[in-house]
Amino acid sequence: MKEEILFFCAPWCRPCKQIKEMLTKSIRDELNLKIIDIAENMEIAANYQVMAVPTFVVLNDDKEVARKSGATTIDDLRNMYNT
């Protein structure tokens, strides 16, 4: 079972910037979190039907199992990861 979190963000988004500042390398590794800039990866964002940023999509074996849009905390991300 391979879980990961996709973090869809944009350079102009203030909450995205704040969340990125909290995401140390150790946290990104712990949560297997991938940061995806929607301005540079519009096709990926469209494939996941991302309509707002920040958006977090939890994948389990490449299938979406959870989603959250809006600002969040590291603890919320950890809870999402363990669904």
C-alpha positions in Angstrom: 0.0 0.0 0.0 1.6 3.2 -1.2 0.1 6.5 0.1 1.0 10.0 -0.9 -0.4 13.5 -0.6 -0.5 15.8 -3.6 -0.4 19.5 -2.5 -1.8 21.7 -5.3 -0.7 25.3 -4.9 0.0 28.5 -6.8 2.7 31.2 -6.4 0.1 34.0 -5.9 -1.8 32.1 -3.1 -1.0 33.4 0.4 -2.2 30.3 2.3 -0.2 28.1 -0.1 3.0 30.1 0.7 2.3 29.8 4.5 1.8 26.1 4.2 4.9 25.6 2.1 6.9 27.4 4.8 5.7 24.8 7.3 6.6 21.8 5.1 10.1 20.9 6.0 11.8 18.2 4.0 11.3 15.8 6.9 7.5 16.4 6.9 7.4 16.1 3.2 9.2 12.8 3.4 7.1 11.6 6.3 3.8 12.2 4.5 5.2 11.4 1.0 4.0 14.8 0.0 4.5 16.1 -3.5 4.1 19.9 -4.2 2.4 20.6 -7.5 2.4 24.2 -8.7 -0.8 24.5 -10.8 0.6 27.3 -12.9 3.3 24.9 -14.1 1.2 21.8 -14.1 -2.2 22.7 -15.4 -2.8 19.3 -16.9 -2.2 17.5 -13.6 -4.5 19.9 -11.8 -7.2 19.4 -14.4 -6.8 15.6 -14.2 -7.5 15.8 -10.4 -10.3 18.4 -11.0 -8.6 21.0 -8.7 -10.8 24.0 -8.5 -9.2 25.9 -5.7 -5.8 26.2 -4.0 -4.5 25.1 -1.7 -5.9 21.6 -2.3 -4.6 18.4 -0.8 -5.4 15.0 -2.5 -4.5 11.8 -0.6 -3.7 8.9 -2.9 -3.6 5.2 -1.9 -2.2 3.0 -4.6 -2.8 5.9 -7.1 -6.5 6.1 -6.1 -7.9 9.2 -4.4 -9.1 8.4 -0.9 -9.4 11.9 0.6 -9.4 15.5 -0.4 -9.2 18.9 1.4 -9.3 22.4 0.1 -8.2 25.5 2.0 -5.6 26.2 4.6 -4.7 23.4 6.9 -2.2 22.3 9.6 0.5 19.7 9.6 -1.6 17.7 12.1 -4.6 17.7 9.8 -2.4 16.5 7.0 -1.1 13.7 9.2 -4.7 12.7 10.0 -5.6 12.7 6.3 -2.6 10.6 5.5 -3.7 7.9 8.0 -7.2 7.5 6.7 
